[in-house]
Amino acid sequence: MKALASTALLLLASINASAAGPQCADAALAQASKLLAFHTNGDDRAQVDSNVKPLPSLTNPANKAQKFLVLEILGHVYKGEYRMRLIYYPLGKDCVLMGQEIIELASL
């Protein structure tokens, strides 16, 4: 019976963790809004999707033992679509922004 209860608690914990999204997701959403606003000169039509997609991690070039989280978020301004990738180092419960990239998805 104890094993069943332990399994149930682990399952609930994993469901809650996945519902919360990847680590640093809240920081990435806030930064993506700022990045898109900066890139579009404060256009009030700019919107950032709430979906945060984790990508494969990057190795810290200054310390091969450390890994950076890479989170991808999409944004939109009028008819333009933007892909933003935010790179974080998780430091305990904090998230240190290490880099960011924005690109407009367009066929030229």
C-alpha positions as CSV (number, residue, x, y, z in Angstrom):
1,M,0.0,0.0,0.0
2,K,2.9,2.4,0.8
3,A,4.4,1.7,-2.6
4,L,1.2,2.6,-4.3
5,A,0.8,5.8,-2.3
6,S,4.5,6.8,-3.1
7,T,3.9,6.1,-6.8
8,A,0.7,8.2,-6.8
9,L,2.6,11.1,-5.2
10,L,5.5,10.9,-7.7
11,L,3.0,10.9,-10.5
12,L,1.2,14.0,-9.1
13,A,4.5,15.8,-8.7
14,S,5.5,15.1,-12.2
15,I,2.2,16.3,-13.6
16,N,2.4,19.5,-11.5
17,A,6.0,20.1,-12.7
18,S,5.1,19.6,-16.4
19,A,2.0,21.9,-16.0
20,A,4.3,24.6,-14.6
21,G,6.4,24.5,-17.8
22,P,10.1,24.4,-18.1
23,Q,12.5,26.0,-15.6
24,C,12.9,29.7,-16.3
25,A,9.7,29.8,-18.4
26,D,8.3,32.8,-16.5
27,A,11.6,34.8,-16.9
28,A,11.7,33.9,-20.6
29,L,8.1,35.1,-21.2
30,A,8.9,38.4,-19.5
31,Q,12.1,38.9,-21.4
32,A,10.5,37.9,-24.7
33,S,8.0,40.7,-24.3
34,K,10.8,43.2,-23.7
35,L,12.8,41.9,-26.6
36,L,9.9,42.0,-29.0
37,A,8.9,45.5,-27.9
38,F,12.5,46.7,-28.4
39,H,12.8,45.1,-31.8
40,T,9.5,46.6,-33.0
41,N,10.1,50.1,-31.5
42,G,7.3,49.6,-29.0
43,D,4.6,48.7,-31.5
44,D,1.5,48.3,-29.3
45,R,0.3,45.4,-31.5
46,A,3.2,43.2,-30.4
47,Q,2.1,40.0,-28.7
48,V,4.1,37.1,-27.2
49,D,2.7,33.5,-27.2
50,S,2.4,31.9,-23.8
51,N,3.9,28.6,-25.0
52,V,7.5,28.2,-24.0
53,K,9.3,25.4,-25.9
54,P,12.5,24.0,-24.4
55,L,15.2,23.2,-26.9
56,P,18.4,21.2,-26.5
57,S,20.8,22.7,-24.0
58,L,24.0,24.5,-24.9
59,T,27.4,24.0,-23.2
60,N,28.8,27.0,-21.6
61,P,31.8,27.9,-23.8
62,A,33.7,29.2,-20.7
63,N,33.0,26.1,-18.6
64,K,32.3,22.8,-20.3
65,A,30.8,21.4,-17.1
66,Q,27.9,23.9,-17.2
67,K,24.8,23.7,-19.4
68,F,22.6,26.6,-20.5
69,L,18.8,26.2,-21.0
70,V,17.5,27.3,-24.3
71,L,13.8,28.4,-24.5
72,E,11.9,29.3,-27.6
73,I,8.9,31.6,-27.7
74,L,7.0,33.0,-30.7
75,G,5.7,36.5,-31.0
76,H,3.5,38.4,-33.5
77,V,3.2,42.0,-34.6
78,Y,0.4,42.6,-37.1
79,K,1.3,40.2,-39.9
80,G,4.8,39.6,-38.8
81,E,5.9,36.5,-36.9
82,Y,9.0,36.4,-34.8
83,R,11.0,33.5,-33.2
84,M,12.8,34.3,-30.0
85,R,15.3,32.1,-28.3
86,L,16.4,33.0,-24.7
87,I,19.4,31.4,-23.1
88,Y,19.5,31.0,-19.3
89,Y,21.7,29.5,-16.7
90,P,19.6,28.2,-13.8
91,L,21.2,29.2,-10.5
92,G,19.2,27.6,-7.8
93,K,15.7,29.1,-8.2
94,D,17.1,32.1,-10.1
95,C,17.5,32.3,-13.8
96,V,20.5,34.2,-15.2
97,L,19.9,35.5,-18.7
98,M,23.0,34.7,-20.8
99,G,21.9,35.5,-24.3
100,Q,18.9,36.2,-26.6
101,E,18.1,36.0,-30.2
102,I,15.2,37.3,-32.3
103,I,14.5,36.7,-35.9
104,E,11.5,37.6,-38.1
105,L,10.1,34.5,-39.9
106,A,9.7,35.8,-43.5
107,S,10.2,34.5,-47.0
108,L,12.1,37.2,-49.0
